[in-house]
Amino acid sequence: MNGAKQIIKKELTRVFTDKKLVISLFILPAVLIIGIYYFMGQMQTAMVNEIEKHVSTIDIQNVPEDFKETLASLKFDAHIQYLEPDEDLTAVKKDILNGTTDLLVVFEEDFLNKVSTYETGGVIPEVKTYYNNSEDYSNAARNNFVDTVLSAYQQKLLKERFEDIDQLTVFRVDVDPESSVIVDDKKAKGKIFGILLPYLITLMLFQGAMSLGIDAITGEKERGTMASMLLTPLNRREIVVGKLISVSILAGLSAAVYAVSMVFAMPVMVSGFGSDSLEGLSLKFSAVQVAELLVILAVMVYLYVAIVALASVLAKTVKEASAFVSPILIIVLVAGMATMFSGNEEKSLGMFAIPVYGNAISIQNILTGELTPVQFTATVGGTLLLAVILTVLITKAFNSEKVMFNA
């Protein structure tokens, strides 16, 4: 296989001696991924902080006499305006739509009297809250007012009615919720990564194979260097092997840069969501899981390179090759995206053998530590089988003078 080694050496040398290619394939992706994820995390953090700092504007109508005392005791921070009982609310509702007012609270007329004279089976007095659920400030104002102010006021009225409101409580559920949570921390974090990472890896691997494979085959056909190579004593099968292996190595390295960048950058992004459950988000793999992941990525790269190579060898121009590959890219995207919405249902063994989709769900299971040896074997076997079939077809195409010389 000296011919294949020569081809591999030639392709790798061509890429690694070209500074522009090295930057575009291995350096720029890492900088962009980390930069984009960091920017997204910072923007999310800024948005959350802005909502928390915003002082809500709240209008209240028919305010009960003792409600202001509750409001004062809570030291609720808001710009509050008390409306007259007969005041028209149309203008206030328009202000909520326009964003100049965040919340309108309307107590029923004669609210306290209805509360004090309430009898079993009677009509329970209502407090209406008008807000714009498409506006962050309005949403936050409503949630904060209901959870903090109205909840405290309701407890106050209940205490006045029953004195000991604990008598209304039959039992409590999880007084300390954190003490009752039973969770596999590694699996939980793996699921967070598993929502998006398999899809992104699938996309990145195919894009790397597409950009490199088209240029390595159709590009050389267009430039005439492929014809010169075919006229040398090199065996055409060795040329095929050399091309596939060299493009696979380059595509794999490019995808690895993307993947590593995402793993490091994703915790930076999710930290901006302000959830304690995402704190310290990271991944840890056993040696077996690392080996499984590398093998799956390797066969995925080989398959994608074979798909792109077959389309490229049949095309006469780079533009035509791109047109051939584009529909395949859509299929790959859909298959990878399907794992994002697959839920928790048990996958049949046959699904793991489906190329692309099976690879994605296997990566998902590796992240959660649930991939079995049988599932791993099915995934690798199904992917390799299709890749070998494509390699045979590529070799036949290379042996066709009509195909290779665009006759």
Stockholm file with secondary structure:
# STOCKHOLM 1.0

chainA/1-407         MNGAKQIIKKELTRVFTDKKLVISLFILPAVLIIGIYYFMGQMQTAMVNEIEKHVSTIDIQNVPEDFKETLASLKFDAHIQYLEPDEDLTAVKKDILNGTTDLLVVFEEDFLNKVSTYETGGVIPEVKTYYNNSEDYSNAARNNFVDTVLSAYQQKLLKERFEDIDQLTVFRVDVDPESSVIVDDKKAKGKIFGILLPYLITLMLFQGAMSLGIDAITGEKERGTMASMLLTPLNRREIVVGKLISVSILAGLSAAVYAVSMVFAMPVMVSGFGSDSLEGLSLKFSAVQVAELLVILAVMVYLYVAIVALASVLAKTVKEASAFVSPILIIVLVAGMATMFSGNEEKSLGMFAIPVYGNAISIQNILTGELTPVQFTATVGGTLLLAVILTVLITKAFNSEKVMFNA
#=GR chainA/1-407 SS CHHHHHHHHHHHHHHHTCHHHHIIIIIHHHHHHHHHHHHHHHHHHHHHHHHHHCCEEEEEESCCTTHHHHHHHHTCCEEEEEECTTCCCHHHHHHHHHTSCCEEEEECTTHHHHHHTCCTTSCCCCEEEECCTTSHHHHHHHHHIIIIIIHHHHHHHHHHHHSCGGGGCCCCSCSSGGGGCCCCHHHHHHHHHHHHHHHHHHHHHHHHHHHHHHIIIIIHHHHTHHHHHHTSSSCHHHHHHHHHHHHHHHHHHHHHHHHHHHHHHHHHHHGGGCCGGGTTCCCCCCHHHHHHHHHHHHHHHHHHHHHHHHHHHHCSSHHHHHHHHHHHHHHHHHHHHHGGGCTTCCCCHHHHTSTTHHHHHHHHHHHHTCCCHHHHHHHHHHHHHHHHHHHHHHHHHHTCHHHHTTC
#=GC SS_cons         CHHHHHHHHHHHHHHHTCHHHHIIIIIHHHHHHHHHHHHHHHHHHHHHHHHHHCCEEEEEESCCTTHHHHHHHHTCCEEEEEECTTCCCHHHHHHHHHTSCCEEEEECTTHHHHHHTCCTTSCCCCEEEECCTTSHHHHHHHHHIIIIIIHHHHHHHHHHHHSCGGGGCCCCSCSSGGGGCCCCHHHHHHHHHHHHHHHHHHHHHHHHHHHHHHIIIIIHHHHTHHHHHHTSSSCHHHHHHHHHHHHHHHHHHHHHHHHHHHHHHHHHHHGGGCCGGGTTCCCCCCHHHHHHHHHHHHHHHHHHHHHHHHHHHHCSSHHHHHHHHHHHHHHHHHHHHHGGGCTTCCCCHHHHTSTTHHHHHHHHHHHHTCCCHHHHHHHHHHHHHHHHHHHHHHHHHHTCHHHHTTC
//
